[in-house]
Amino acid sequence: MFAVLVVGGCGHPADPKQPVPPPVGAAPVTVLGAPRPAAAPGQAVAAAAPVVLPAIGCPSPTCSFHAGTGAYFTCLAGGAGACFHFGAPCTPADACMYDPGDRTYKHCGSSTEGTCQQWGAACAPASVCMFDPADGLHHRCDEAVGGSCKRYGALCAP
């Protein structure tokens, strides 16, 4: 038997007004107690060297459209065109939001609890990752026109 100890954590997002320190886990992680090779009969077992794992950065939460509620929520984990774990309601930083009523993206002048209360002009999200109502997933938009995507590309993380 052996024990593996991996300690990490991302914590709260950094204050945007302060310098951002390197993410937790930026240095390689050492795993203690890795299995030792068996010794040949009559020979001593050599001390096991620690196993070094690559650093894994912290995910960055995004503000993502949730088709089931027609509102935006913080996406804490997602990929392959979908968010897998939603958090609190939010408004995208560029205020370009999907309007499920007419299936277009528009600038939102006033938002409450992840829903737009005052729609403005057509827009395209800065990330060009747009919700496709045909399959319910987010795709890279290869051709955005008037708040709509005329040609969807590969799946993208919302």
TIMI-508646 format. One record per residue: x, y, z of N, C-alpha, C in turn; residue in one letter; residue number from 1. Coordinates in steps of 0.1 Angstrom, whole numbers. Layout:
+-------+-------+-------+-------+-------+-------+-------+-------+-------+---------+-----+
:   n.x :   n.y :   n.z :  ca.x :  ca.y :  ca.z :   c.x :   c.y :   c.z : residuo : num :
+-------+-------+-------+-------+-------+-------+-------+-------+-------+---------+-----+
:     X :     Y :     Z :     X :     Y :     Z :     X :     Y :     Z :       a : NUM :
...
+-------+-------+-------+-------+-------+-------+-------+-------+-------+---------+-----+
END
This chain:
+-------+-------+-------+-------+-------+-------+-------+-------+-------+---------+-----+
:   n.x :   n.y :   n.z :  ca.x :  ca.y :  ca.z :   c.x :   c.y :   c.z : residuo : num :
+-------+-------+-------+-------+-------+-------+-------+-------+-------+---------+-----+
:     8 :   -12 :     0 :     0 :     0 :     0 :     9 :    12 :     0 :       m :   1 :
:     3 :    23 :    -6 :    10 :    36 :    -5 :     0 :    47 :    -4 :       f :   2 :
:     4 :    58 :     1 :    -5 :    69 :     2 :    -1 :    80 :    -7 :       a :   3 :
:   -11 :    87 :   -12 :    -8 :    98 :   -21 :   -14 :   111 :   -15 :       v :   4 :
:    -6 :   121 :   -14 :   -11 :   134 :    -8 :    -9 :   145 :   -19 :       l :   5 :
:   -20 :   150 :   -23 :   -20 :   162 :   -32 :   -28 :   173 :   -26 :       v :   6 :
:   -21 :   184 :   -24 :   -28 :   195 :   -17 :   -28 :   207 :   -28 :       v :   7 :
:   -40 :   213 :   -29 :   -41 :   224 :   -38 :   -54 :   231 :   -35 :       g :   8 :
:   -55 :   242 :   -42 :   -68 :   249 :   -41 :   -66 :   262 :   -48 :       g :   9 :
:   -77 :   267 :   -53 :   -77 :   279 :   -61 :   -81 :   291 :   -53 :       c :  10 :
:   -89 :   290 :   -43 :   -93 :   301 :   -35 :  -102 :   311 :   -42 :       g :  11 :
:  -104 :   322 :   -37 :  -112 :   333 :   -43 :  -104 :   340 :   -54 :       h :  12 :
:  -111 :   345 :   -64 :  -104 :   352 :   -75 :   -97 :   364 :   -69 :       p :  13 :
:   -86 :   368 :   -75 :   -78 :   379 :   -70 :   -85 :   392 :   -72 :       a :  14 :
:   -82 :   402 :   -64 :   -88 :   416 :   -65 :   -82 :   422 :   -78 :       d :  15 :
:   -90 :   426 :   -87 :   -85 :   431 :  -100 :   -77 :   444 :   -98 :       p :  16 :
:   -78 :   451 :   -87 :   -70 :   463 :   -84 :   -56 :   460 :   -79 :       k :  17 :
:   -54 :   448 :   -75 :   -41 :   444 :   -69 :   -33 :   435 :   -79 :       q :  18 :
:   -20 :   435 :   -78 :   -12 :   426 :   -87 :   -16 :   411 :   -84 :       p :  19 :
:   -17 :   403 :   -95 :   -21 :   389 :   -94 :    -9 :   380 :   -91 :       v :  20 :
:    -9 :   373 :   -80 :     2 :   364 :   -77 :     1 :   352 :   -85 :       p :  21 :
:    12 :   344 :   -87 :    11 :   332 :   -95 :     0 :   323 :   -89 :       p :  22 :
:    -7 :   315 :   -97 :   -17 :   306 :   -92 :   -11 :   296 :   -83 :       p :  23 :
:   -20 :   291 :   -73 :   -16 :   280 :   -64 :   -13 :   268 :   -73 :       v :  24 :
:    -3 :   262 :   -70 :     1 :   250 :   -78 :    10 :   253 :   -90 :       g :  25 :
:    15 :   266 :   -91 :    23 :   269 :  -102 :    36 :   261 :  -102 :       a :  26 :
:    41 :   258 :   -90 :    53 :   249 :   -89 :    49 :   235 :   -90 :       a :  27 :
:    57 :   226 :   -95 :    54 :   212 :   -95 :    49 :   207 :   -82 :       p :  28 :
:    41 :   197 :   -82 :    36 :   191 :   -70 :    43 :   178 :   -68 :       v :  29 :
:    48 :   175 :   -56 :    55 :   163 :   -52 :    45 :   153 :   -46 :       t :  30 :
:    45 :   141 :   -51 :    36 :   131 :   -45 :    45 :   122 :   -36 :       v :  31 :
:    41 :   121 :   -23 :    49 :   113 :   -14 :    43 :    99 :   -13 :       l :  32 :
:    52 :    90 :   -10 :    47 :    76 :    -8 :    44 :    69 :   -21 :       g :  33 :
:    51 :    72 :   -32 :    49 :    65 :   -44 :    54 :    51 :   -42 :       a :  34 :
:    49 :    41 :   -50 :    53 :    27 :   -48 :    67 :    26 :   -51 :       p :  35 :
:    74 :    17 :   -44 :    88 :    14 :   -46 :    89 :     1 :   -54 :       r :  36 :
:    99 :     0 :   -62 :   101 :   -12 :   -70 :   106 :   -23 :   -60 :       p :  37 :
:   102 :   -35 :   -63 :   105 :   -47 :   -55 :   120 :   -49 :   -56 :       a :  38 :
:   127 :   -53 :   -45 :   141 :   -56 :   -45 :   143 :   -71 :   -49 :       a :  39 :
:   154 :   -73 :   -56 :   157 :   -87 :   -59 :   161 :   -94 :   -46 :       a :  40 :
:   159 :  -107 :   -45 :   163 :  -114 :   -33 :   178 :  -111 :   -29 :       p :  41 :
:   180 :  -108 :   -17 :   193 :  -105 :   -11 :   198 :   -91 :   -14 :       g :  42 :
:   190 :   -82 :   -20 :   194 :   -68 :   -22 :   185 :   -59 :   -14 :       q :  43 :
:   190 :   -48 :   -11 :   183 :   -38 :    -3 :   174 :   -30 :   -13 :       a :  44 :
:   163 :   -25 :    -7 :   154 :   -17 :   -15 :   159 :    -2 :   -15 :       v :  45 :
:   161 :     4 :   -27 :   165 :    18 :   -27 :   154 :    27 :   -23 :       a :  46 :
:   158 :    38 :   -17 :   148 :    48 :   -13 :   141 :    53 :   -26 :       a :  47 :
:   128 :    55 :   -25 :   120 :    59 :   -36 :   121 :    74 :   -38 :       a :  48 :
:   123 :    78 :   -50 :   124 :    92 :   -53 :   110 :    97 :   -54 :       a :  49 :
:   107 :   110 :   -50 :    94 :   115 :   -51 :    90 :   116 :   -66 :       p :  50 :
:    77 :   115 :   -68 :    71 :   116 :   -81 :    67 :   131 :   -83 :       v :  51 :
:    71 :   137 :   -94 :    67 :   151 :   -96 :    57 :   152 :  -107 :       v :  52 :
:    45 :   158 :  -104 :    34 :   160 :  -113 :    35 :   174 :  -119 :       l :  53 :
:    30 :   176 :  -131 :    30 :   190 :  -136 :    20 :   199 :  -129 :       p :  54 :
:    23 :   212 :  -129 :    14 :   221 :  -123 :     1 :   223 :  -131 :       a :  55 :
:   -10 :   224 :  -124 :   -23 :   225 :  -131 :   -29 :   238 :  -125 :       i :  56 :
:   -32 :   247 :  -134 :   -37 :   260 :  -130 :   -52 :   260 :  -126 :       g :  57 :
:   -56 :   270 :  -120 :   -70 :   271 :  -116 :   -79 :   275 :  -127 :       c :  58 :
:   -91 :   269 :  -128 :  -100 :   273 :  -139 :  -105 :   287 :  -136 :       p :  59 :
:  -108 :   294 :  -147 :  -114 :   308 :  -146 :  -129 :   307 :  -148 :       s :  60 :
:  -137 :   311 :  -138 :  -151 :   311 :  -140 :  -155 :   321 :  -151 :       p :  61 :
:  -166 :   318 :  -158 :  -171 :   327 :  -168 :  -186 :   330 :  -165 :       t :  62 :
:  -192 :   339 :  -172 :  -206 :   342 :  -171 :  -213 :   335 :  -183 :       c :  63 :
:  -221 :   325 :  -181 :  -226 :   317 :  -192 :  -242 :   317 :  -192 :       s :  64 :
:  -247 :   316 :  -204 :  -262 :   315 :  -206 :  -266 :   301 :  -202 :       f :  65 :
:  -277 :   300 :  -194 :  -283 :   288 :  -191 :  -297 :   287 :  -198 :       h :  66 :
:  -298 :   278 :  -208 :  -310 :   278 :  -216 :  -322 :   274 :  -208 :       a :  67 :
:  -321 :   265 :  -198 :  -332 :   261 :  -191 :  -339 :   272 :  -183 :       g :  68 :
:  -332 :   282 :  -179 :  -337 :   293 :  -171 :  -338 :   306 :  -179 :       t :  69 :
:  -331 :   306 :  -190 :  -331 :   318 :  -199 :  -323 :   330 :  -192 :       g :  70 :
:  -314 :   326 :  -183 :  -306 :   336 :  -176 :  -291 :   332 :  -176 :       a :  71 :
:  -283 :   342 :  -171 :  -269 :   340 :  -170 :  -265 :   337 :  -156 :       y :  72 :
:  -255 :   327 :  -155 :  -250 :   323 :  -142 :  -235 :   321 :  -144 :       f :  73 :
:  -228 :   322 :  -133 :  -213 :   320 :  -133 :  -211 :   305 :  -136 :       t :  74 :
:  -203 :   302 :  -146 :  -200 :   288 :  -149 :  -187 :   285 :  -142 :       c :  75 :
:  -188 :   276 :  -132 :  -177 :   272 :  -124 :  -169 :   261 :  -130 :       l :  76 :
:  -175 :   253 :  -139 :  -168 :   242 :  -146 :  -176 :   239 :  -159 :       a :  77 :
:  -169 :   239 :  -170 :  -175 :   237 :  -183 :  -165 :   234 :  -194 :       g :  78 :
:  -170 :   230 :  -205 :  -162 :   227 :  -217 :  -171 :   220 :  -227 :       g :  79 :
:  -166 :   217 :  -238 :  -173 :   210 :  -249 :  -187 :   216 :  -252 :       a :  80 :
:  -187 :   229 :  -251 :  -200 :   236 :  -254 :  -210 :   238 :  -243 :       g :  81 :
:  -207 :   233 :  -232 :  -217 :   233 :  -221 :  -210 :   237 :  -208 :       a :  82 :
:  -219 :   242 :  -199 :  -214 :   244 :  -185 :  -219 :   233 :  -177 :       c :  83 :
:  -211 :   227 :  -168 :  -214 :   215 :  -160 :  -218 :   219 :  -146 :       f :  84 :
:  -214 :   231 :  -142 :  -216 :   235 :  -128 :  -218 :   250 :  -127 :       h :  85 :
:  -231 :   254 :  -124 :  -234 :   268 :  -124 :  -234 :   273 :  -110 :       f :  86 :
:  -230 :   286 :  -108 :  -230 :   293 :   -96 :  -240 :   304 :   -95 :       g :  87 :
:  -237 :   315 :   -90 :  -246 :   327 :   -88 :  -249 :   334 :  -101 :       a :  88 :
:  -260 :   341 :  -102 :  -264 :   349 :  -114 :  -253 :   359 :  -116 :       p :  89 :
:  -252 :   363 :  -129 :  -242 :   372 :  -133 :  -246 :   380 :  -146 :       c :  90 :
:  -238 :   389 :  -150 :  -239 :   397 :  -162 :  -226 :   396 :  -169 :       t :  91 :
:  -225 :   392 :  -182 :  -212 :   392 :  -189 :  -205 :   406 :  -188 :       p :  92 :
:  -192 :   406 :  -187 :  -184 :   418 :  -186 :  -187 :   428 :  -197 :       a :  93 :
:  -190 :   423 :  -209 :  -192 :   432 :  -221 :  -207 :   435 :  -222 :       d :  94 :
:  -216 :   430 :  -213 :  -230 :   432 :  -213 :  -237 :   427 :  -226 :       a :  95 :
:  -231 :   419 :  -234 :  -237 :   413 :  -246 :  -243 :   400 :  -242 :       c :  96 :
:  -256 :   400 :  -242 :  -264 :   388 :  -237 :  -273 :   382 :  -247 :       m :  97 :
:  -275 :   369 :  -246 :  -284 :   362 :  -255 :  -298 :   364 :  -251 :       y :  98 :
:  -307 :   368 :  -260 :  -321 :   370 :  -258 :  -329 :   358 :  -263 :       d :  99 :
:  -333 :   349 :  -254 :  -340 :   337 :  -259 :  -353 :   340 :  -266 :       p : 100 :
:  -359 :   352 :  -264 :  -371 :   356 :  -271 :  -370 :   357 :  -286 :       g : 101 :
:  -359 :   363 :  -291 :  -358 :   364 :  -305 :  -345 :   357 :  -310 :       d : 102 :
:  -338 :   350 :  -301 :  -326 :   342 :  -304 :  -315 :   350 :  -310 :       r : 103 :
:  -313 :   362 :  -305 :  -302 :   370 :  -309 :  -294 :   375 :  -297 :       t : 104 :
:  -282 :   380 :  -299 :  -274 :   387 :  -289 :  -276 :   402 :  -290 :       y : 105 :
:  -278 :   408 :  -278 :  -281 :   422 :  -277 :  -273 :   428 :  -265 :       k : 106 :
:  -270 :   441 :  -266 :  -264 :   447 :  -255 :  -275 :   449 :  -244 :       h : 107 :
:  -271 :   447 :  -232 :  -281 :   448 :  -221 :  -278 :   461 :  -213 :       c : 108 :
:  -288 :   470 :  -213 :  -286 :   482 :  -205 :  -288 :   481 :  -191 :       g : 109 :
:  -296 :   471 :  -187 :  -299 :   469 :  -172 :  -302 :   454 :  -170 :       s : 110 :
:  -295 :   448 :  -161 :  -297 :   434 :  -158 :  -300 :   431 :  -143 :       s : 111 :
:  -308 :   421 :  -140 :  -311 :   418 :  -127 :  -311 :   402 :  -126 :       t : 112 :
:  -303 :   397 :  -116 :  -303 :   383 :  -114 :  -301 :   375 :  -126 :       e : 113 :
:  -292 :   379 :  -135 :  -288 :   372 :  -147 :  -297 :   373 :  -159 :       g : 114 :
:  -307 :   382 :  -158 :  -316 :   384 :  -169 :  -316 :   399 :  -173 :       t : 115 :
:  -318 :   401 :  -186 :  -318 :   415 :  -190 :  -331 :   421 :  -189 :       c : 116 :
:  -331 :   433 :  -183 :  -344 :   441 :  -182 :  -346 :   452 :  -192 :       q : 117 :
:  -335 :   455 :  -199 :  -335 :   466 :  -209 :  -326 :   463 :  -221 :       q : 118 :
:  -332 :   458 :  -232 :  -324 :   454 :  -243 :  -320 :   466 :  -252 :       w : 119 :
:  -308 :   465 :  -258 :  -302 :   475 :  -266 :  -300 :   470 :  -280 :       g : 120 :
:  -289 :   475 :  -287 :  -286 :   471 :  -300 :  -280 :   458 :  -301 :       a : 121 :
:  -280 :   452 :  -313 :  -274 :   439 :  -315 :  -259 :   439 :  -313 :       a : 122 :
:  -253 :   428 :  -308 :  -239 :   427 :  -305 :  -234 :   413 :  -307 :       c : 123 :
:  -222 :   411 :  -306 :  -216 :   397 :  -305 :  -206 :   397 :  -293 :       a : 124 :
:  -207 :   386 :  -285 :  -198 :   385 :  -274 :  -183 :   387 :  -278 :       p : 125 :
:  -175 :   393 :  -269 :  -161 :   395 :  -272 :  -154 :   381 :  -274 :       a : 126 :
:  -159 :   371 :  -267 :  -152 :   358 :  -268 :  -156 :   351 :  -281 :       s : 127 :
:  -165 :   355 :  -288 :  -171 :   349 :  -300 :  -176 :   335 :  -298 :       v : 128 :
:  -178 :   331 :  -285 :  -184 :   318 :  -281 :  -199 :   321 :  -279 :       c : 129 :
:  -207 :   316 :  -288 :  -221 :   319 :  -288 :  -230 :   307 :  -286 :       m : 130 :
:  -241 :   309 :  -280 :  -251 :   298 :  -277 :  -258 :   295 :  -291 :       f : 131 :
:  -259 :   282 :  -294 :  -266 :   278 :  -306 :  -279 :   271 :  -302 :       d : 132 :
:  -291 :   278 :  -304 :  -303 :   272 :  -299 :  -307 :   258 :  -306 :       p : 133 :
:  -301 :   256 :  -318 :  -303 :   243 :  -325 :  -299 :   231 :  -317 :       a : 134 :
:  -287 :   232 :  -311 :  -283 :   220 :  -303 :  -281 :   223 :  -288 :       d : 135 :
:  -283 :   236 :  -284 :  -282 :   239 :  -270 :  -268 :   240 :  -264 :       g : 136 :
:  -258 :   241 :  -273 :  -244 :   242 :  -269 :  -238 :   255 :  -274 :       l : 137 :
:  -227 :   258 :  -268 :  -219 :   270 :  -272 :  -209 :   266 :  -283 :       h : 138 :
:  -208 :   274 :  -293 :  -199 :   272 :  -304 :  -192 :   285 :  -307 :       h : 139 :
:  -180 :   284 :  -313 :  -173 :   295 :  -318 :  -181 :   300 :  -330 :       r : 140 :
:  -183 :   313 :  -331 :  -191 :   318 :  -342 :  -181 :   323 :  -352 :       c : 141 :
:  -181 :   317 :  -364 :  -172 :   321 :  -375 :  -178 :   332 :  -383 :       d : 142 :
:  -191 :   335 :  -382 :  -196 :   346 :  -390 :  -208 :   352 :  -382 :       e : 143 :
:  -206 :   363 :  -375 :  -216 :   369 :  -367 :  -222 :   381 :  -375 :       a : 144 :
:  -236 :   382 :  -375 :  -242 :   393 :  -382 :  -255 :   397 :  -375 :       v : 145 :
:  -256 :   409 :  -371 :  -268 :   414 :  -364 :  -272 :   407 :  -352 :       g : 146 :
:  -262 :   403 :  -344 :  -266 :   396 :  -331 :  -268 :   381 :  -332 :       g : 147 :
:  -267 :   376 :  -345 :  -269 :   362 :  -347 :  -256 :   356 :  -353 :       s : 148 :
:  -255 :   343 :  -352 :  -244 :   336 :  -358 :  -249 :   330 :  -371 :       c : 149 :
:  -243 :   333 :  -382 :  -247 :   327 :  -395 :  -239 :   314 :  -398 :       k : 150 :
:  -227 :   313 :  -391 :  -220 :   301 :  -393 :  -212 :   297 :  -381 :       r : 151 :
:  -217 :   286 :  -374 :  -211 :   281 :  -362 :  -199 :   272 :  -365 :       y : 152 :
:  -189 :   273 :  -357 :  -177 :   265 :  -358 :  -176 :   255 :  -347 :       g : 153 :
:  -165 :   252 :  -342 :  -162 :   242 :  -332 :  -169 :   246 :  -318 :       a : 154 :
:  -171 :   236 :  -310 :  -176 :   238 :  -297 :  -166 :   246 :  -289 :       l : 155 :
:  -170 :   254 :  -280 :  -162 :   262 :  -271 :  -167 :   262 :  -257 :       c : 156 :
:  -158 :   265 :  -248 :  -162 :   265 :  -233 :  -170 :   278 :  -231 :       a : 157 :
:  -182 :   277 :  -226 :  -190 :   289 :  -224 :  -184 :   298 :  -213 :       p : 158 :
+-------+-------+-------+-------+-------+-------+-------+-------+-------+---------+-----+
END
